[in-house]
Amino acid sequence: MFVVVNRFKVRLDWHPDFRRRWLDRAVLLNTAPGCLMIPFLKSSAYPNPVAYISHAFWASREAFEAWRGGSDLFQTAHKNAGKGEHLTIGQRAFSASEVLRTVEGMEQAA
């Protein structure tokens, strides 16, 4: 499995707009081959600026690279990229990691 993480710092006065932008938009990534799950998180660690984190869980690095490498879905998903930058402080922080081990609990997520 391969996990892609984007972290955003959002000004307190702009965070409702940023949150709405993420929660109300159409999600195309979930139709990409190999995309497993996309949680969008609001961190409680930073009240101001507000920290938001998106994760994209992929079946493999190859599946992620195939999507990112210029697929039509990638182009469509990013056609408005940068239009929300006025809502954030600085650049988003991007990281990508290979999952080495997963330990699952006794209960399944809802």
C-alpha positions as protocol buffer text, in pm:
chain_id: "A"
residue {
  index: 1
  type: MET
  ca { x: 0 y: 0 z: 0 }
}
residue {
  index: 2
  type: PHE
  ca { x: 108 y: 358 z: -66 }
}
residue {
  index: 3
  type: VAL
  ca { x: -16 y: 667 z: 122 }
}
residue {
  index: 4
  type: VAL
  ca { x: -11 y: 1026 z: -3 }
}
residue {
  index: 5
  type: VAL
  ca { x: -56 y: 1303 z: 254 }
}
residue {
  index: 6
  type: ASN
  ca { x: -126 y: 1674 z: 201 }
}
residue {
  index: 7
  type: ARG
  ca { x: -121 y: 1912 z: 499 }
}
residue {
  index: 8
  type: PHE
  ca { x: -270 y: 2259 z: 488 }
}
residue {
  index: 9
  type: LYS
  ca { x: -249 y: 2548 z: 736 }
}
residue {
  index: 10
  type: VAL
  ca { x: -561 y: 2762 z: 709 }
}
residue {
  index: 11
  type: ARG
  ca { x: -624 y: 3103 z: 860 }
}
residue {
  index: 12
  type: LEU
  ca { x: -887 y: 3083 z: 1133 }
}
residue {
  index: 13
  type: ASP
  ca { x: -1115 y: 3333 z: 957 }
}
residue {
  index: 14
  type: TRP
  ca { x: -1096 y: 3139 z: 628 }
}
residue {
  index: 15
  type: HIS
  ca { x: -1129 y: 2785 z: 759 }
}
residue {
  index: 16
  type: PRO
  ca { x: -1508 y: 2754 z: 704 }
}
residue {
  index: 17
  type: ASP
  ca { x: -1455 y: 2839 z: 336 }
}
residue {
  index: 18
  type: PHE
  ca { x: -1162 y: 2600 z: 304 }
}
residue {
  index: 19
  type: ARG
  ca { x: -1357 y: 2320 z: 472 }
}
residue {
  index: 20
  type: ARG
  ca { x: -1661 y: 2379 z: 249 }
}
residue {
  index: 21
  type: ARG
  ca { x: -1438 y: 2378 z: -60 }
}
residue {
  index: 22
  type: TRP
  ca { x: -1307 y: 2032 z: 32 }
}
residue {
  index: 23
  type: LEU
  ca { x: -1630 y: 1879 z: 157 }
}
residue {
  index: 24
  type: ASP
  ca { x: -1862 y: 2007 z: -115 }
}
residue {
  index: 25
  type: ARG
  ca { x: -1654 y: 1935 z: -425 }
}
residue {
  index: 26
  type: ALA
  ca { x: -1696 y: 1634 z: -647 }
}
residue {
  index: 27
  type: VAL
  ca { x: -1441 y: 1363 z: -573 }
}
residue {
  index: 28
  type: LEU
  ca { x: -1302 y: 1193 z: -881 }
}
residue {
  index: 29
  type: LEU
  ca { x: -1002 y: 1030 z: -718 }
}
residue {
  index: 30
  type: ASN
  ca { x: -1215 y: 747 z: -581 }
}
residue {
  index: 31
  type: THR
  ca { x: -1274 y: 630 z: -939 }
}
residue {
  index: 32
  type: ALA
  ca { x: -903 y: 597 z: -1015 }
}
residue {
  index: 33
  type: PRO
  ca { x: -776 y: 238 z: -1044 }
}
residue {
  index: 34
  type: GLY
  ca { x: -592 y: 148 z: -725 }
}
residue {
  index: 35
  type: CYS
  ca { x: -735 y: 426 z: -507 }
}
residue {
  index: 36
  type: LEU
  ca { x: -854 y: 264 z: -183 }
}
residue {
  index: 37
  type: MET
  ca { x: -968 y: 544 z: 50 }
}
residue {
  index: 38
  type: ILE
  ca { x: -949 y: 923 z: 94 }
}
residue {
  index: 39
  type: PRO
  ca { x: -996 y: 1052 z: 452 }
}
residue {
  index: 40
  type: PHE
  ca { x: -1003 y: 1431 z: 502 }
}
residue {
  index: 41
  type: LEU
  ca { x: -908 y: 1536 z: 855 }
}
residue {
  index: 42
  type: LYS
  ca { x: -923 y: 1848 z: 1070 }
}
residue {
  index: 43
  type: SER
  ca { x: -651 y: 1844 z: 1332 }
}
residue {
  index: 44
  type: SER
  ca { x: -728 y: 1949 z: 1687 }
}
residue {
  index: 45
  type: ALA
  ca { x: -359 y: 2013 z: 1753 }
}
residue {
  index: 46
  type: TYR
  ca { x: -358 y: 2361 z: 1600 }
}
residue {
  index: 47
  type: PRO
  ca { x: -648 y: 2596 z: 1672 }
}
residue {
  index: 48
  type: ASN
  ca { x: -496 y: 2889 z: 1479 }
}
residue {
  index: 49
  type: PRO
  ca { x: -400 y: 2835 z: 1208 }
}
residue {
  index: 50
  type: VAL
  ca { x: -634 y: 2544 z: 1156 }
}
residue {
  index: 51
  type: ALA
  ca { x: -463 y: 2233 z: 1021 }
}
residue {
  index: 52
  type: TYR
  ca { x: -632 y: 2011 z: 763 }
}
residue {
  index: 53
  type: ILE
  ca { x: -488 y: 1688 z: 632 }
}
residue {
  index: 54
  type: SER
  ca { x: -592 y: 1477 z: 335 }
}
residue {
  index: 55
  type: HIS
  ca { x: -476 y: 1120 z: 291 }
}
residue {
  index: 56
  type: ALA
  ca { x: -507 y: 910 z: -20 }
}
residue {
  index: 57
  type: PHE
  ca { x: -452 y: 539 z: 29 }
}
residue {
  index: 58
  type: TRP
  ca { x: -341 y: 357 z: -285 }
}
residue {
  index: 59
  type: ALA
  ca { x: -301 y: -13 z: -360 }
}
residue {
  index: 60
  type: SER
  ca { x: 56 y: 58 z: -477 }
}
residue {
  index: 61
  type: ARG
  ca { x: 302 y: 330 z: -568 }
}
residue {
  index: 62
  type: GLU
  ca { x: 255 y: 225 z: -931 }
}
residue {
  index: 63
  type: ALA
  ca { x: -121 y: 292 z: -912 }
}
residue {
  index: 64
  type: PHE
  ca { x: -56 y: 638 z: -767 }
}
residue {
  index: 65
  type: GLU
  ca { x: 209 y: 717 z: -1030 }
}
residue {
  index: 66
  type: ALA
  ca { x: -21 y: 601 z: -1311 }
}
residue {
  index: 67
  type: TRP
  ca { x: -291 y: 840 z: -1187 }
}
residue {
  index: 68
  type: ARG
  ca { x: -51 y: 1127 z: -1124 }
}
residue {
  index: 69
  type: GLY
  ca { x: 139 y: 1078 z: -1447 }
}
residue {
  index: 70
  type: GLY
  ca { x: -105 y: 1277 z: -1655 }
}
residue {
  index: 71
  type: SER
  ca { x: -421 y: 1067 z: -1651 }
}
residue {
  index: 72
  type: ASP
  ca { x: -742 y: 1238 z: -1757 }
}
residue {
  index: 73
  type: LEU
  ca { x: -873 y: 1200 z: -1400 }
}
residue {
  index: 74
  type: PHE
  ca { x: -566 y: 1380 z: -1262 }
}
residue {
  index: 75
  type: GLN
  ca { x: -603 y: 1663 z: -1514 }
}
residue {
  index: 76
  type: THR
  ca { x: -974 y: 1705 z: -1434 }
}
residue {
  index: 77
  type: ALA
  ca { x: -921 y: 1687 z: -1058 }
}
residue {
  index: 78
  type: HIS
  ca { x: -652 y: 1957 z: -1072 }
}
residue {
  index: 79
  type: LYS
  ca { x: -801 y: 2195 z: -1327 }
}
residue {
  index: 80
  type: ASN
  ca { x: -885 y: 2444 z: -1047 }
}
residue {
  index: 81
  type: ALA
  ca { x: -562 y: 2386 z: -855 }
}
residue {
  index: 82
  type: GLY
  ca { x: -435 y: 2702 z: -692 }
}
residue {
  index: 83
  type: LYS
  ca { x: -772 y: 2879 z: -679 }
}
residue {
  index: 84
  type: GLY
  ca { x: -801 y: 2809 z: -306 }
}
residue {
  index: 85
  type: GLU
  ca { x: -447 y: 2918 z: -218 }
}
residue {
  index: 86
  type: HIS
  ca { x: -568 y: 3249 z: -71 }
}
residue {
  index: 87
  type: LEU
  ca { x: -731 y: 3042 z: 204 }
}
residue {
  index: 88
  type: THR
  ca { x: -407 y: 2882 z: 319 }
}
residue {
  index: 89
  type: ILE
  ca { x: -90 y: 2999 z: 490 }
}
residue {
  index: 90
  type: GLY
  ca { x: 213 y: 2903 z: 285 }
}
residue {
  index: 91
  type: GLN
  ca { x: 238 y: 2599 z: 61 }
}
residue {
  index: 92
  type: ARG
  ca { x: 72 y: 2270 z: 133 }
}
residue {
  index: 93
  type: ALA
  ca { x: 307 y: 2008 z: 274 }
}
residue {
  index: 94
  type: PHE
  ca { x: 315 y: 1695 z: 57 }
}
residue {
  index: 95
  type: SER
  ca { x: 454 y: 1355 z: 150 }
}
residue {
  index: 96
  type: ALA
  ca { x: 422 y: 1005 z: 11 }
}
residue {
  index: 97
  type: SER
  ca { x: 505 y: 686 z: 194 }
}
residue {
  index: 98
  type: GLU
  ca { x: 512 y: 314 z: 136 }
}
residue {
  index: 99
  type: VAL
  ca { x: 323 y: 120 z: 402 }
}
residue {
  index: 100
  type: LEU
  ca { x: 552 y: -137 z: 562 }
}
residue {
  index: 101
  type: ARG
  ca { x: 304 y: -289 z: 803 }
}
residue {
  index: 102
  type: THR
  ca { x: -63 y: -251 z: 893 }
}
residue {
  index: 103
  type: VAL
  ca { x: -205 y: -373 z: 1221 }
}
residue {
  index: 104
  type: GLU
  ca { x: -583 y: -387 z: 1222 }
}
residue {
  index: 105
  type: GLY
  ca { x: -797 y: -365 z: 1533 }
}
residue {
  index: 106
  type: MET
  ca { x: -1076 y: -598 z: 1636 }
}
residue {
  index: 107
  type: GLU
  ca { x: -1347 y: -361 z: 1506 }
}
residue {
  index: 108
  type: GLN
  ca { x: -1399 y: -237 z: 1153 }
}
residue {
  index: 109
  type: ALA
  ca { x: -1433 y: 134 z: 1070 }
}
residue {
  index: 110
  type: ALA
  ca { x: -1779 y: 264 z: 993 }
}
